[in-house]
Amino acid sequence: LISKEDQKNLTETLASFNKVLIVAGQQDYNSGLAKGIEKFSKANKAALTGDIISNFHSLKGNIRYSDVFLASCGESIQQSLQPDLLITFGKSVISKNLKLFLRKHQPRQHWHIQPAGPAADTFQSISQIIHCNPKTFFESLSAPPAIGKFELQKKANYAQLWLAEEHRMARAYQTHFNA
């Protein structure tokens, strides 16, 4: 569980970041968690990328081709994709290009969510371990942030950058495999 005070502090801190990226690591599929993440992502305009072994490929707005486009996009695009806040959960991440990208373009803060125990610092940037169930975390912070339209648009623009790269790669796959 997240205390009311922790929820308030996390909500305020979350609202202060324009570039929020969620990375889902390896885990079994959980429909409740998936719904919580979709609601959180929509409310907070966060980009979501699920590792190939995360079981999140069916989520609306999930970035599936990050490993491919991060390997092929230039430095300026990578800099624009750099998160201010990275939120991770789940077990290991096998995407080599995602790991390299997040180690090189580190966030200002990195929250890792897990119920208990120490966390592996895969991206070498953990600033806070939040000990709770990921479903509880995402559900607790799914209210739209109390910010102005301009700030909300900046958040949305960041998520759109990730989606634009996703769509570019999806089109390339479609062109290649339908040729």
ABEGO torsion letter per residue (X at the ends): XBBAAAAAAAAAAAAABABBBBBBBBBBBBAAAAAAAAAAAAAAGBBBBBBAAAGAAABBGBBAAAAAAAAABBAAAAAAABBABBBBBEBBBABAAAAAAAAABBBABBBBBBABEBBBBAAGABABBBBBBAAAAAAAAABBBBBBAAAAAAAAAAAAAAAAAAAAAAAAAAAAAAX
